[in-house]
Amino acid sequence: SSLVISKYLKEIVVPLRELKSVNENRWINIHPVTLSFRRETDFGRRVMFMPCLRWFSFLSSHPVVDELRTAAGLAT
């Protein structure tokens, strides 16, 4: 399995096995998620994205964080 990461006109594919960690900042209302990779990608070793907004989910973790960790086989 792989991640498809897009930045406007450029798109890259990164194997899930290259995912080193998935971190979320729950203290910021948009809950930015940072993906860290084992190796350098065309977008660097880290990629940050804003998951879709969930109303009334102030301090709870966004479901995409656990989904990515599970898909990559990362322990939480």
VMD Tcl script that draws the C-alpha trace (Angstrom):
set ca {
  {0.00 0.00 0.00}
  {1.06 3.55 -0.65}
  {0.28 7.16 0.13}
  {-0.42 9.55 -2.71}
  {0.73 13.03 -1.75}
  {-0.17 16.00 -3.89}
  {1.08 19.57 -3.83}
  {-0.76 21.53 -6.49}
  {0.73 20.32 -9.79}
  {3.10 17.69 -8.40}
  {2.07 14.29 -7.06}
  {4.25 11.60 -5.49}
  {3.63 8.06 -4.27}
  {5.28 6.94 -1.03}
  {5.05 3.34 0.24}
  {3.38 3.08 3.67}
  {6.43 1.18 4.94}
  {8.37 4.46 4.63}
  {6.06 6.15 7.15}
  {7.99 6.61 10.39}
  {5.44 8.50 12.51}
  {2.08 10.25 12.41}
  {1.61 13.19 14.80}
  {-1.32 15.50 15.34}
  {-1.44 18.87 17.07}
  {-4.78 18.78 18.90}
  {-4.20 22.18 20.54}
  {-4.68 24.01 17.24}
  {-8.31 24.05 16.10}
  {-7.49 22.74 12.60}
  {-5.61 19.70 14.02}
  {-2.64 19.71 11.59}
  {-1.18 16.24 11.00}
  {2.54 15.72 10.35}
  {3.81 12.62 8.57}
  {7.49 11.78 9.08}
  {9.23 9.44 6.65}
  {12.24 7.14 7.05}
  {13.84 8.53 3.89}
  {13.85 11.78 1.99}
  {10.93 12.20 -0.44}
  {10.52 14.78 -3.19}
  {8.63 16.84 -0.58}
  {11.18 16.27 2.21}
  {11.25 14.01 5.28}
  {8.09 15.55 6.74}
  {4.75 16.48 5.24}
  {2.04 18.41 7.06}
  {-1.61 18.48 6.06}
  {-4.91 19.68 7.46}
  {-7.49 16.89 7.69}
  {-11.11 17.66 6.88}
  {-12.78 19.77 9.53}
  {-14.90 18.03 12.16}
  {-17.30 20.17 14.15}
  {-17.32 19.89 17.95}
  {-14.25 17.68 18.17}
  {-12.04 20.06 20.09}
  {-9.52 17.83 21.83}
  {-10.32 14.42 20.38}
  {-7.95 12.93 17.86}
  {-8.92 13.00 14.19}
  {-9.77 9.49 12.90}
  {-7.31 9.81 10.00}
  {-4.42 9.71 12.48}
  {-5.31 6.22 13.73}
  {-6.13 5.07 10.19}
  {-2.67 6.07 8.95}
  {-0.92 4.55 11.96}
  {-2.84 1.29 11.52}
  {-2.19 1.16 7.76}
  {1.54 1.71 8.31}
  {1.70 -0.79 11.20}
  {2.87 1.84 13.68}
  {2.29 1.30 17.39}
  {0.57 4.14 19.22}
}
mol new
graphics top color blue
foreach p $ca { graphics top sphere $p radius 0.5 }
foreach p [lrange $ca 0 end-1] q [lrange $ca 1 end] { graphics top cylinder $p $q radius 0.2 }
display resetview
